[in-house]
């Protein structure tokens, strides 16, 4: 997804994994980081514990895994910020999960999260 801010601005927001609710709100109502575990409280009331696997400043990439997401036996995701020139970048969000039937629950959250991220970060310019 194209985002109309410079890549450093988006990366600085994304790399602060304990403040994810500021980037993804109101879809994500709150986030708290303890060690490598983020407790994510969604706007719909769902609470998920996510293990932060990596915050890579060189690649501008965050990787995490949900440890107890309802209806999922497996979940892993990465988010990456790709520079596309002055004042423009791309946000890449890859999510793998099992079982496939969970797509009907996961896909809307991802779409809402993408919309929230774009709106939140572009409005701060």
QUIVENMO-V90093 format. One record per residue. RES is the residue in one small letter. OMEGA is omega in degrees with one decimal (none if undefined). D_CENTER is the distance of its C-alpha to the mean C-alpha in Angstrom with 2 decimals. Layout:
res=RES omega=OMEGA d_center=D_CENTER
res=RES omega=OMEGA d_center=D_CENTER
This chain:
res=x omega=177.3 d_center=12.88
res=x omega=177.9 d_center=15.08
res=x omega=-174.4 d_center=14.23
res=x omega=170.4 d_center=17.41
res=x omega=178.6 d_center=16.85
res=x omega=-173.9 d_center=17.71
res=x omega=179.6 d_center=15.36
res=x omega=179.3 d_center=16.21
res=x omega=179.6 d_center=15.13
res=x omega=-179.8 d_center=11.57
res=x omega=179.7 d_center=11.47
res=x omega=176.8 d_center=13.07
res=x omega=-176.0 d_center=10.48
res=x omega=-175.0 d_center=7.45
res=x omega=176.7 d_center=9.90
res=x omega=-170.3 d_center=10.68
res=x omega=177.5 d_center=8.45
res=x omega=179.0 d_center=10.98
res=x omega=-176.0 d_center=10.49
res=x omega=179.9 d_center=6.91
res=x omega=177.3 d_center=9.12
res=x omega=-179.2 d_center=10.75
res=x omega=-173.6 d_center=8.11
res=x omega=179.1 d_center=7.03
res=x omega=6.1 d_center=10.59
res=x omega=178.4 d_center=12.66
res=x omega=175.3 d_center=10.54
res=x omega=-175.3 d_center=9.33
res=x omega=-178.3 d_center=12.75
res=x omega=173.8 d_center=12.54
res=x omega=177.2 d_center=11.11
res=x omega=-177.9 d_center=13.73
res=x omega=172.8 d_center=13.97
res=x omega=-175.5 d_center=17.22
res=x omega=178.9 d_center=17.93
res=x omega=-179.2 d_center=15.30
res=x omega=176.8 d_center=14.22
res=x omega=172.0 d_center=11.62
res=x omega=-177.3 d_center=12.85
res=x omega=176.2 d_center=10.45
res=x omega=-177.1 d_center=12.71
res=x omega=179.8 d_center=11.91
res=x omega=179.2 d_center=14.21
res=x omega=178.2 d_center=16.28
res=x omega=179.8 d_center=17.13
res=x omega=177.2 d_center=15.47
res=x omega=-179.3 d_center=14.70
res=x omega=174.6 d_center=12.90
res=x omega=-176.1 d_center=13.35
res=x omega=174.0 d_center=10.96
res=x omega=175.8 d_center=12.62
res=x omega=-175.2 d_center=11.12
res=x omega=-176.9 d_center=13.04
res=x omega=168.3 d_center=12.88
res=x omega=-171.8 d_center=12.09
res=x omega=-178.7 d_center=14.29
res=x omega=-179.7 d_center=15.62
res=x omega=-179.9 d_center=17.95
res=x omega=-174.9 d_center=15.62
res=x omega=-174.1 d_center=12.78
res=x omega=174.2 d_center=10.53
res=x omega=175.7 d_center=8.32
res=x omega=-179.8 d_center=9.11
res=x omega=177.8 d_center=8.97
res=x omega=174.9 d_center=11.06
res=x omega=-176.2 d_center=11.61
res=x omega=-174.8 d_center=15.21
res=x omega=-179.5 d_center=16.49
res=x omega=-179.2 d_center=14.66
res=x omega=176.7 d_center=17.59
res=x omega=-179.6 d_center=19.14
res=x omega=172.6 d_center=17.38
res=x omega=-177.8 d_center=19.43
res=x omega=175.1 d_center=16.80
res=x omega=173.9 d_center=13.05
res=x omega=179.5 d_center=11.37
res=x omega=171.7 d_center=8.31
res=x omega=177.9 d_center=7.81
res=x omega=-175.7 d_center=6.24
res=x omega=176.2 d_center=9.35
res=x omega=-177.7 d_center=11.14
res=x omega=-179.6 d_center=14.63
res=x omega=177.9 d_center=17.49
res=x omega=178.4 d_center=19.56
res=x omega=-177.5 d_center=22.19
res=x omega=175.7 d_center=22.95
res=x omega=-175.7 d_center=20.67
res=x omega=175.3 d_center=18.51
res=x omega=177.4 d_center=15.61
res=x omega=176.2 d_center=13.55
res=x omega=-178.2 d_center=9.81
res=x omega=-178.2 d_center=9.70
res=x omega=179.3 d_center=7.30
res=x omega=-178.8 d_center=9.65
res=x omega=174.1 d_center=9.90
res=x omega=-179.8 d_center=13.29
res=x omega=177.7 d_center=14.81
res=x omega=6.1 d_center=18.36
res=x omega=-178.4 d_center=20.37
res=x omega=-178.5 d_center=19.98
res=x omega=-179.5 d_center=21.19
res=x omega=180.0 d_center=17.93
res=x omega=-178.0 d_center=16.65
res=x omega=176.3 d_center=18.19
res=x omega=-174.9 d_center=15.89
res=x omega=-175.0 d_center=12.58
res=x omega=178.7 d_center=13.05
res=x omega=178.2 d_center=13.53
res=x omega=178.5 d_center=10.37
res=x omega=179.1 d_center=8.40
res=x omega=178.3 d_center=11.02
res=x omega=178.4 d_center=10.89
res=x omega=177.4 d_center=7.23
res=x omega=179.2 d_center=8.24
res=x omega=180.0 d_center=11.40
res=x omega=179.8 d_center=10.29
res=x omega=-177.7 d_center=8.36
res=x omega=-179.3 d_center=11.54
res=x omega=-176.5 d_center=13.85
res=x omega=-175.4 d_center=12.75
res=x omega=178.9 d_center=12.81
res=x omega=-179.7 d_center=15.87
res=x omega=-180.0 d_center=17.73
res=x omega=-177.6 d_center=17.76
res=x omega=none d_center=19.71
